[in-house]
Amino acid sequence: MEEKVLIVDDEQSIVTLLQYNIEKSGFQTDVAYDGMEGLEKASTGEFDLIVLDLMLPGMEGTEVCKALRQKQVDTPILMLTAKDDEFDKVLGLELGADDYLTKPFSPKEVVARIKAILRRTRQRNTPSDQNFIKISDLIIYPQQYEATINGDTLSFTRKEFELLHYLAKHKGKVLSRDQLLSAVWNYDFVGDTRIVDVHVSHLREKIEPDTKHPVYIKTIRGLGYKMEEPS
């Protein structure tokens, strides 16, 4: 069965360009021309990926993204933005988008990003022999996208969970921000490593007994972060 992509953009010329190139690459497409329509269609869960413009009439792309994640719709999102602005990029990713592209963009680049995101999604959904990772009172269940601490179930965005999982898989190893960006977001964020710090801060709020003195995720000054077994 062909994978299905929802395009949410109010510019007809961009929609036509995206539809042509995405369908040419073997995907089915559907279209929404404003944020409310996009949210309604995306909420059905019938799409494999959403291409979501940041600036939309009725409801901005960031609000659509936020609403979908609050509804537990975890369909991957590729966000499009006409603003080459770090705040917009970080905000979109922080709200749960998987990747972003700045307009103007190459249609081939859009298709390449879509394929890369879907490839990562399929890899995440591939069964693993490892059912859980236990680090002291923290237990991570990779296949369920769940984690508990002291028996209490924690709530994460998808990227928060993937960052936590990656840190846990490499427990005891110092990981640079660039390494984490490459592994979790799958592309180079030149100069934009703040997104890692934001996500680490969110993780600490959820798993650390005292965020000012973290025992799980340690900052290694000048190098990056390291997951440790609390002593």
Secondary structure as UniProt FT lines:
FT   STRAND          4..8
FT   HELIX           12..24
FT   TURN            25..26
FT   STRAND          28..32
FT   HELIX           35..42
FT   TURN            43..44
FT   STRAND          49..53
FT   HELIX           61..70
FT   TURN            71..72
FT   STRAND          77..81
FT   HELIX           86..94
FT   TURN            95..96
FT   STRAND          99..102
FT   HELIX           107..124
FT   STRAND          133..135
FT   TURN            136..137
FT   STRAND          138..141
FT   TURN            142..145
FT   STRAND          146..149
FT   TURN            150..151
FT   STRAND          152..153
FT   HELIX           158..169
FT   TURN            170..172
FT   HELIX           177..180
FT   HELIX           181..185
FT   TURN            190..191
FT   HELIX           194..207
FT   TURN            211..212
FT   STRAND          217..220
FT   TURN            221..223
FT   STRAND          224..227
//
